[in-house]
Amino acid sequence: QVQLVESGGGSVQAGESLRLSCAASGSPFSMEPTGWYRQAPGKDRELVAYRRSLGSTDYADFVKGRFTMTEVNAKNMLYLQMSSLKPEDTAMYYCARGDPPHSWGQGTQVTVSS
């Protein structure tokens, strides 16, 4: 079972940028589907970005053109670059692996102020 640890969250102003990181350990290199979800208080967990096959990442409509997910496989790292942040992006962000996800990180909080 893989262990996932997110970092990089924080509090920013609307319009600013933030990069989230997810470090994976406890398993050999894998090209399993992987990506990011988020959840705000009182809301369902929703998909943000997910790679289900090589070279193809799907993004939720509400982040297209603003968020970019990348992987550095040699370092077992997954990133989410977030630009033009909006207050509606405020949530706990989780990285995940598997389709459907079988492994989750502990989450990192992103708060965007207007």
C-alpha positions as CSV (number, residue, x, y, z in Angstrom):
1,Q,0.0,0.0,0.0
2,V,1.3,3.4,-1.0
3,Q,1.6,6.3,1.5
4,L,0.8,9.8,0.3
5,V,1.7,13.1,2.0
6,E,0.4,16.5,0.7
7,S,2.1,19.8,1.4
8,G,2.0,23.4,0.1
9,G,-1.4,24.6,1.3
10,G,-1.9,27.9,2.9
11,S,-3.8,31.2,2.9
12,V,-3.7,33.5,-0.1
13,Q,-5.6,36.4,-1.7
14,A,-7.9,35.9,-4.7
15,G,-5.9,36.0,-7.9
16,E,-2.7,34.6,-6.5
17,S,-1.1,31.3,-7.1
18,L,-0.1,28.3,-5.0
19,R,1.6,24.9,-5.7
20,L,0.6,21.8,-3.9
21,S,2.9,18.8,-3.7
22,C,2.2,15.1,-3.0
23,A,5.1,12.7,-2.0
24,A,4.5,9.0,-2.5
25,S,6.4,6.2,-0.6
26,G,6.0,2.6,0.5
27,S,5.6,1.1,-3.0
28,P,7.6,0.7,-6.1
29,F,7.2,3.1,-9.0
30,S,3.7,2.8,-10.5
31,M,1.9,4.4,-13.4
32,E,-1.5,3.8,-11.7
33,P,-4.1,6.5,-12.2
34,T,-3.4,9.4,-9.8
35,G,-4.5,13.0,-9.1
36,W,-6.2,15.4,-6.8
37,Y,-9.6,15.8,-5.1
38,R,-10.9,18.6,-2.8
39,Q,-13.6,18.9,-0.2
40,A,-15.1,22.0,1.4
41,P,-17.1,21.9,4.7
42,G,-20.6,20.7,4.0
43,K,-19.8,19.7,0.4
44,D,-19.1,16.5,-1.3
45,R,-15.6,15.5,-2.2
46,E,-15.0,16.5,-5.9
47,L,-12.4,15.6,-8.5
48,V,-10.0,18.4,-9.4
49,A,-7.6,16.7,-11.8
50,Y,-6.8,13.0,-12.5
51,R,-4.5,11.1,-14.8
52,R,-6.1,7.8,-15.8
53,S,-3.7,7.0,-18.6
54,L,-0.3,8.0,-19.8
55,G,-0.1,11.6,-21.1
56,S,-3.7,12.3,-20.5
57,T,-4.9,14.4,-17.5
58,D,-8.6,15.2,-17.1
59,Y,-9.6,18.4,-15.3
60,A,-12.8,19.5,-13.7
61,D,-14.5,22.3,-15.6
62,F,-14.2,24.7,-12.8
63,V,-10.4,24.6,-12.8
64,K,-9.6,24.2,-16.6
65,G,-7.2,26.9,-17.7
66,R,-6.2,27.7,-14.1
67,F,-4.8,24.5,-12.6
68,T,-2.1,22.2,-14.0
69,M,-1.1,18.8,-12.7
70,T,2.4,17.4,-13.3
71,E,4.4,14.4,-12.2
72,V,8.1,13.9,-11.6
73,N,8.3,10.1,-11.5
74,A,12.0,9.9,-10.6
75,K,11.2,11.7,-7.3
76,N,7.8,10.0,-6.8
77,M,6.2,13.5,-6.7
78,L,2.9,14.8,-7.9
79,Y,2.1,18.5,-8.1
80,L,-0.9,20.8,-8.6
81,Q,-0.1,24.3,-9.8
82,M,-3.0,26.6,-9.0
83,S,-3.3,30.0,-10.6
84,S,-5.9,32.7,-10.5
85,L,-7.3,31.3,-7.3
86,K,-10.8,32.2,-6.3
87,P,-12.6,32.1,-2.9
88,E,-14.6,29.2,-4.2
89,D,-11.4,27.2,-4.4
90,T,-11.2,27.1,-0.6
91,A,-11.1,23.5,0.5
92,M,-9.0,20.6,1.8
93,Y,-7.1,19.2,-1.1
94,Y,-6.2,15.5,-1.2
95,C,-4.0,13.5,-3.5
96,A,-5.0,10.0,-4.5
97,R,-4.0,6.9,-6.4
98,G,-6.0,4.3,-8.1
99,D,-9.2,4.4,-10.2
100,P,-11.3,4.4,-8.2
101,P,-8.9,5.7,-5.6
102,H,-7.5,3.2,-3.1
103,S,-5.0,5.4,-1.4
104,W,-5.4,9.0,0.0
105,G,-3.2,11.5,1.7
106,Q,-4.1,13.4,4.9
107,G,-5.0,16.6,3.0
108,T,-3.6,20.1,2.9
109,Q,-5.8,23.2,3.5
110,V,-6.1,25.9,0.9
111,T,-7.9,29.1,1.9
112,V,-8.5,31.9,-0.6
113,S,-9.6,35.3,0.6
114,S,-11.5,37.9,-1.5
